Amino acid sequence: MTKHHLPVLLLALTVMLPPLLGSEAQEFLAVPRVKISYDELAQEEAMSFRAVPDASALLLVPQRSALYVGARDAILALDARNVSRELHPAITWKADEQTQDDCRAKVSPAAAVNCYNVVRTLHLLNDTHLYVCGTYAFRPMCAYVDLNSFSLVASSVGGGPQLVDGKGQCPYSPSQRYASTMAGGKLYSGTFYNFLGTEPVVMRNMGPDDPLRSLYKSSWLSEPEFAAAEHVAESEEGGDEDDKVYLFFTEAAQEFDFYSSKVAVPRVARVCTGDRGGQSFLQRKWTSFVKALLPCSVPGENLFFPSVRDAFVLRPKEGWRNVTFYAAFTSTAAGSGAVSAVCSYRMDEVQRVFSGRFKHQGGADQRWAPYAGALPAQRPGYCPLGWDSQMLPSETLNFVSDHPLMDEAVKAEGGRPWLLVPGVAYNRLLVVDVAALDGKSWRTLLLGTDAGALHRAVLPESRGDPHLVEELQALGQQEPVLSMVLTHDQTSVVVAGPAGVVQLSVCRCGRYRACWDCVLARDPCCAWDPQRRLCRRHGGETGTGSWLQDVSGGDATTLCSAHPPDVVAVRVALAPLLLLPCSPPSRLARLSWERDSGPAPGQPLPEAGLLLRQGAPPAPRDLTGTYLCWAEEAGHRRLVANRTVVLAGVVANAGSATVAAGVLATLLVVAVAVVCLLVCCGGGDGSRRGYSPTRLDNGEQAADAAGIRLQQVPGNNGTVGETSA
């Protein structure tokens, strides 16, 4: 895809909902292997919950084993090992009554419900204090928290807390997207400076220098939605430039404004931390602000993701030059119509673009093009060590004012996404390297959605075949993930949402009860222990030499040949309409049936089993025999159900389970309706559906209004029974 095709492509994809996934995109398509509901998670011992309204900001301080939470009218200090325990009584920080009354008077009735102080900014200022900011009933305010006493620092005038005007540091609204980071005791933020949300600003506050902000020009910021801010210490380890703060946001592209519709594009911008603004021009304004297009797209497809939702900087031990930025993107659709993607960008590529040409618009009626003139002697956006922005010549300052946009786009690592996930909109992103049993490191993504789910994805060694290990419903389905943080030991993740804070174990190896499930999970932190016949989390302990794991291929056929799953054989009596249950072990598994080593009659129901209809006398079909249900996943095939169908009245062998014949079968239309529900409402082929039909207990039968019944085999629903291997 060339940059000349990009404007048309962006415009087309802005209105294409949802984006079409072609053959090229299929290579990066990822579907959660398993889905775990909120109720299932609540039963786990490794989950803890703390109810608190509008939990919006999280800050982990390992030195104190503390997790600080910014919420509605409150700041909490929780035990980082178990968030259900408080380390200190919560700080109550409400907007005063007059401010709340003013808020209700000036906002709409719908917005008046947010006339609270939702704490959205939490940063560690030093070893003993936090810097916190809240919406303060649509009048942003900031304050200091003494960590030793866990209280707001009091004002020297009066008895209340010491408050700081939070304009430009914190959003007015609890739902407005923004970004901030703390570096060198200074707060860098991307938000809106006014109540109406029409004046976007990238701002620096605190410290000995005067506050610094972006120019109020649409060429600098045009209707932005801020996603993330990250500090990179480029002056360390022999660097010859000043430190930088990188901001990620979505905005309306000015370079494409000749189209009738606004085109949203993702951006990365940067500023230098040593910037002090200009002397005669750009006073108290950034002199180092530059930005570039940050595309995430699929080669050969009309698939471009215009909205960047979050970003994470992975800082390797080798130093800042090896930094990689990961960013989560979505299509413009919302909810189930969205498509999300994750791309990564290397620091050397980011630096290349910011060292390249600038874009230029000769006049209001002209299109943007690469700037062809001579650059000022002091290159705009370049910040050498020891520089002084107030010594910059006027020609440099004028150029900065008119040319904030770079000509080239930052290319994604590998030129394509790591994964595409349909039906979800990602909100938050964490990246961590997880060591496998053999010591090899696997890059793992933790992704929060706008529907309260948490995805865990393991990136492949090469592009293609991304693996989504699981989807956890961490919050309610209407509750977006607002913030996430990994604990210091990286064994658990904390998720914040509108109703509270949830802490979950990163790995759930105990859910896999058979060798096949454990190996096919391809989870780098889980391995099968053949001695204890358990799927266990490994952590570098001794005695794991015999454990089994294959993250790259999930070769359960080879590794688990000596540990086949136990499948209980069940004898059932034939009925006019009989359902032999068999559920896929995962959402990636495909089921197939055999009878007496040949093709099986009947109607397969993808997530329910096999429906047998005997037919009417005098020539009923002979449906007796041994039925085997096989599951195939990633090229590995295993038996998951064994049913022997006999004529009614035949006595069962000892040790086998027997089911008496049903009274009659349900109407065929019921079976057809079940199939239609599965096909029409399941969202694709059976291996990718979240639909799960209602199960019946032993002896229970489903009946329609006429009293005609469907006989269903009871027991383990066709999956591995009494598994011990």
CORVENJO-V741364 format. One record per backbone hydrogen bond with DSSP energy under -1.0 kcal/mol. CO is the residue of the C=O (numbers start at 1). NH is the residue of the N-H. Records with the same first field share a line. If there is no record, write none. Layout:
CO: NH ; NH
This chain:
5: 9
6: 10
7: 11
8: 12
9: 13
10: 14
22: 26
25: 28
27: 465
28: 420
33: 587
34: 471
36: 473
37: 41
38: 42
41: 44
44: 47
48: 503
50: 501
53: 72
57: 70
59: 68
61: 64 ; 66
62: 65
65: 80
66: 61
67: 78
68: 59
69: 76
70: 56 ; 57
71: 119
73: 93
74: 71
75: 91
76: 69
77: 87 ; 88
78: 67
79: 82
82: 85
85: 79
91: 75
96: 100
97: 101
98: 102
99: 103
100: 104
101: 105
102: 106
103: 107
108: 112
111: 114
112: 115
114: 116
116: 137
117: 73
118: 135
121: 133
123: 131
128: 147
129: 125 ; 126
130: 145
131: 123
132: 143
133: 120 ; 121
134: 141
135: 139
140: 166
141: 134
142: 164
143: 132
144: 153
145: 130
146: 150 ; 151
151: 146
153: 162
160: 155
164: 142
166: 169 ; 170
179: 190
181: 188
183: 186
186: 183
187: 205
188: 181
189: 203
190: 179
191: 201
199: 193
201: 191
202: 214
203: 189
204: 212
205: 187
212: 204
213: 286
215: 217
217: 220 ; 221
222: 252
225: 250
228: 248
230: 246
232: 234 ; 244
233: 236
240: 385
243: 273
244: 232
245: 271
246: 230
247: 269
248: 227 ; 228
249: 267
250: 225
251: 265
254: 257
256: 259
263: 253
265: 251
266: 294
267: 249
268: 292
269: 247
270: 290
271: 245
272: 275
282: 278 ; 285
284: 213
290: 270
291: 406
292: 268
293: 410
296: 305
298: 301
301: 303
303: 298
307: 330
310: 328
312: 326
314: 324
316: 319
319: 322
320: 323
323: 347
324: 314
325: 345
326: 312
327: 343
328: 309 ; 310
329: 341
330: 307
334: 337
335: 338
338: 423
339: 331
340: 421
341: 329
342: 418
343: 327
344: 413
345: 325
346: 350
347: 351
348: 352
349: 353
350: 354
353: 356
357: 407
358: 371
360: 369
363: 366
369: 360
379: 382
383: 242
384: 387
388: 391
389: 392
393: 397
394: 398
395: 399
396: 400
397: 401
398: 402
399: 403
404: 291
405: 359
412: 415
419: 342
420: 30
421: 340
425: 450
428: 448
430: 446
432: 444
434: 442
436: 439
440: 436
442: 434
443: 459
444: 432
445: 457
446: 430
447: 455
448: 427 ; 428
449: 452 ; 481
452: 475
453: 449
454: 472
455: 447
456: 469 ; 470
457: 445
458: 467
467: 458
468: 33
470: 456
471: 36
472: 454 ; 474
476: 479
483: 496
485: 494
487: 490
491: 506
492: 487
493: 504
494: 485
495: 502
496: 482 ; 483
497: 55
498: 54
499: 52
500: 497
501: 50
502: 495
503: 48
504: 493
508: 511
509: 512
514: 518
515: 519
516: 520
517: 521
519: 522
523: 526
525: 538
527: 536
528: 548
529: 533 ; 534
534: 529
536: 527
544: 547
548: 528
550: 554
554: 556
555: 559
556: 560
560: 563
570: 644
572: 646
576: 614
577: 711
578: 612
579: 713
580: 610
590: 632
592: 630
594: 628
595: 598
598: 595
603: 611
605: 608 ; 609
608: 582
609: 605
610: 580
611: 603
612: 578
614: 621
621: 623
625: 645
626: 596
627: 643
628: 594
629: 640 ; 641
630: 592
631: 638
632: 590
633: 636
636: 633
638: 631
641: 629
642: 570
643: 627
644: 572
645: 625
646: 574
647: 650
653: 656
657: 571
659: 573
667: 670
668: 672
669: 673
670: 674
671: 675
672: 676
673: 677
674: 678
675: 679
676: 680
677: 681
685: 688
686: 689
697: 700
702: 710
704: 707
708: 704
710: 702
711: 579
716: 719
725: 515
